[in-house]
Amino acid sequence: MSHPLIDALKQRRSSIAVLGLGYTGWPLALSLHEHFEVCGFDTNERRISQLQQLLSRSSSLSLSYSSDVLSNCDCFIVAVPTPVTEKNEPDLRSLEAALLSVAAVLKSGALVIIESTVYPGCTEEFCLPLLEKHSGLKAGVDFGLGYSPERINPGDQVHTLTTVTKLVSAVHTPWLDVVKFIYETIVTAGVHVCASVKVAEAAKMTENIQRDVNIALMNQLSELYEHLSISTGDVWQAAATKWNFLPFRPGLAGGHCISVDPYYLLHRAKSIPFSPTLVAEARRVNEMVRTRILQRILDHLQHNAIDYAKARILIKGVTFKANVADVRNAKIVVVALDLIALGCTVDLSDPIADEVALLHEYGLCLVSKEGVEYDIVVIAADHSDYYLLEESYFCERTRQGALVVDLTGIYRNRIIQRNYWTL
Ligand SMILES: NC(=O)c1ccc[n+]([C@@H]2O[C@H](COP(=O)([O-])OP(=O)(O)OC[C@H]3O[C@@H](n4cnc5c(N)ncnc54)[C@H](O)[C@@H]3O)[C@@H](O)[C@H]2O)c1
């Protein structure tokens, strides 16, 4: 006999609410809406009106910035941000606020699924008591609680919500069937049932930390090879001919996953007598890359006797990775702010960056038109458009003797008439 909520969802007698309609919640709401009654809730009024414009008039997907929309739902999927504080501690304020909205309307027989990235234990030790306290209901008896981490890869058209196996878990076994049913309905690649909620939480951490550690290794080797006057690009190309070489490249390792999730795990580890030193060290190494880049830029200015106040620098690509608009935790922006603080003129250019977020988060604007006579051009994201640029482009934009700082490696061995530096 199937769980009553499964039948109710199938027959559209019950609705699913998605809380947080950002990079992850929005595609999730759209996919769910193909099979179920769905409503979307986001506290950002501007985001709601933006999304409403994307929907056709006939769409029955209801979107709202008022939590009233939640009152008719029996399933709640939480996809709100889980960033870090200035001290790199988990910032669970949005998660807490979303759970309070859910608790206020939670009824017997309902299910809550957390999709936000959290540390192992957070669902059971933070979310569960909060829901119980503010709803007066008992988890496992009155309502179900599950965890299913979002695994989408921003900017990737191949690895999407529906094509990547979804990890599913539930605190109490009877609810696992409902969590499985929901995701099996929308994910063509199917689901993997995790042994526990903590396993699902830790798996998400592990995926991103593995990337962080590997990038840190390449960053450290790149710095070492520079001291040894060996090109890391040449080394990488040679090593990559071996079948089991992992193709990680040195880089800024920013964004809201790789540069955040390790801190979540490190936070969790603080309460136990074991310290995952490699995780902490990888983060430290990756955080230092921007200092290395800044230093290389300043060395060029000093070596060429260019006053910081007269230096003209163009930074191309201000998003945290290629072909996405997202500028959150884009570490190159910190380099730009440091250069501006030193008095340099820094022009920012990007074909797809979210300009509103750039202004809102960093107080920075993109230039409407790139200038000329730059002392330094930094290529910080490998947007597809940039692959088409020839050396002549850099020559037109820069003075004789200028430096091209290529954090992508795209122009390796292609810049002859200007100084060239890559990681
Ligand atoms: N973006 C990604 O590629 C990605 C990938 C994997 C996992 N994640 C994880 O998914 C979660 C969401 O990330 P995102 O990138 O979609 O964030 P986002 O900032 O793009 O979207 C989150 C949305 O939640 C809204 N919100 C904030 N507080 C709310 C509340 N109390 N109630 C309702 N809505 C609220 C915000 O207004 C925003 O529109 C995070 O935990 C993140 O780590 C993101």
The ligand as an SDF file (V2000), in Angstrom:
LIG
                    3D

 44 48  0  0  0  0  0  0  0  0999 V2000
   23.4690   27.4060   -7.2170 N   0  0  0  0  0  0  0  0  0  0  0  0
   23.9720   26.2080   -7.2880 C   0  0  0  0  0  0  0  0  0  0  0  0
   24.5600   25.8560   -8.2830 O   0  0  0  0  0  0  0  0  0  0  0  0
   23.8430   25.2030   -6.1770 C   0  0  0  0  0  0  0  0  0  0  0  0
   24.2690   23.9040   -6.4280 C   0  0  0  0  0  0  0  0  0  0  0  0
   24.1250   22.9690   -5.4340 C   0  0  0  0  0  0  0  0  0  0  0  0
   23.5940   23.3440   -4.2020 C   0  0  0  0  0  0  0  0  0  0  0  0
   23.2010   24.6290   -3.9770 N   0  0  0  0  0  0  0  0  0  0  0  0
   22.6230   24.9500   -2.6820 C   0  0  0  0  0  0  0  0  0  0  0  0
   21.2390   25.2370   -2.8530 O   0  0  0  0  0  0  0  0  0  0  0  0
   20.8280   26.2110   -1.8880 C   0  0  0  0  0  0  0  0  0  0  0  0
   20.1990   27.3820   -2.6030 C   0  0  0  0  0  0  0  0  0  0  0  0
   21.1950   27.9860   -3.4230 O   0  0  0  0  0  0  0  0  0  0  0  0
   20.8520   28.8920   -4.6690 P   0  0  0  0  0  0  0  0  0  0  0  0
   22.1080   29.0480   -5.4150 O   0  0  0  0  0  0  0  0  0  0  0  0
   19.6420   28.3870   -5.3620 O   0  0  0  0  0  0  0  0  0  0  0  0
   20.4990   30.2680   -3.9010 O   0  0  0  0  0  0  0  0  0  0  0  0
   19.8680   31.5810   -4.5490 P   0  0  0  0  0  0  0  0  0  0  0  0
   20.3940   32.7100   -3.7470 O   0  0  0  0  0  0  0  0  0  0  0  0
   20.0410   31.5840   -6.0220 O   0  0  0  0  0  0  0  0  0  0  0  0
   18.3150   31.4180   -4.2700 O   0  0  0  0  0  0  0  0  0  0  0  0
   17.7820   31.3310   -3.0240 C   0  0  0  0  0  0  0  0  0  0  0  0
   16.4550   32.0560   -3.0190 C   0  0  0  0  0  0  0  0  0  0  0  0
   15.9080   31.8840   -1.7160 O   0  0  0  0  0  0  0  0  0  0  0  0
   15.2280   33.0670   -1.3680 C   0  0  0  0  0  0  0  0  0  0  0  0
   15.0550   33.0810    0.0760 N   0  0  0  0  0  0  0  0  0  0  0  0
   15.9240   33.4670    1.0400 C   0  0  0  0  0  0  0  0  0  0  0  0
   15.3820   33.3010    2.2570 N   0  0  0  0  0  0  0  0  0  0  0  0
   14.1510   32.7810    2.0530 C   0  0  0  0  0  0  0  0  0  0  0  0
   13.1070   32.3790    2.9200 C   0  0  0  0  0  0  0  0  0  0  0  0
   13.2410   32.4690    4.2410 N   0  0  0  0  0  0  0  0  0  0  0  0
   11.9710   31.8900    2.3850 N   0  0  0  0  0  0  0  0  0  0  0  0
   11.8230   31.8070    1.0430 C   0  0  0  0  0  0  0  0  0  0  0  0
   12.7730   32.1760    0.1610 N   0  0  0  0  0  0  0  0  0  0  0  0
   13.9230   32.6500    0.6730 C   0  0  0  0  0  0  0  0  0  0  0  0
   16.0980   34.1690   -1.9180 C   0  0  0  0  0  0  0  0  0  0  0  0
   15.3520   35.3600   -2.1020 O   0  0  0  0  0  0  0  0  0  0  0  0
   16.5770   33.5540   -3.2340 C   0  0  0  0  0  0  0  0  0  0  0  0
   15.7670   33.9360   -4.3360 O   0  0  0  0  0  0  0  0  0  0  0  0
   22.0720   26.5810   -1.0820 C   0  0  0  0  0  0  0  0  0  0  0  0
   22.1210   25.8090    0.0780 O   0  0  0  0  0  0  0  0  0  0  0  0
   23.2060   26.1890   -2.0130 C   0  0  0  0  0  0  0  0  0  0  0  0
   24.3750   25.8860   -1.3160 O   0  0  0  0  0  0  0  0  0  0  0  0
   23.3120   25.5710   -4.9450 C   0  0  0  0  0  0  0  0  0  0  0  0
  1  2  1  0
  2  3  2  0
  2  4  1  0
  4  5  1  0
  4 44  2  0
  5  6  2  0
  6  7  1  0
  7  8  2  0
  8  9  1  0
  8 44  1  0
  9 10  1  0
  9 42  1  0
 10 11  1  0
 11 12  1  0
 11 40  1  0
 12 13  1  0
 13 14  1  0
 14 15  2  0
 14 16  1  0
 14 17  1  0
 17 18  1  0
 18 19  2  0
 18 20  1  0
 18 21  1  0
 21 22  1  0
 22 23  1  0
 23 24  1  0
 23 38  1  0
 24 25  1  0
 25 26  1  0
 25 36  1  0
 26 27  1  0
 26 35  1  0
 27 28  2  0
 28 29  1  0
 29 30  1  0
 29 35  2  0
 30 31  1  0
 30 32  2  0
 32 33  1  0
 33 34  2  0
 34 35  1  0
 36 37  1  0
 36 38  1  0
 38 39  1  0
 40 41  1  0
 40 42  1  0
 42 43  1  0
M  CHG  2   8   1  16  -1
M  END
$$$$
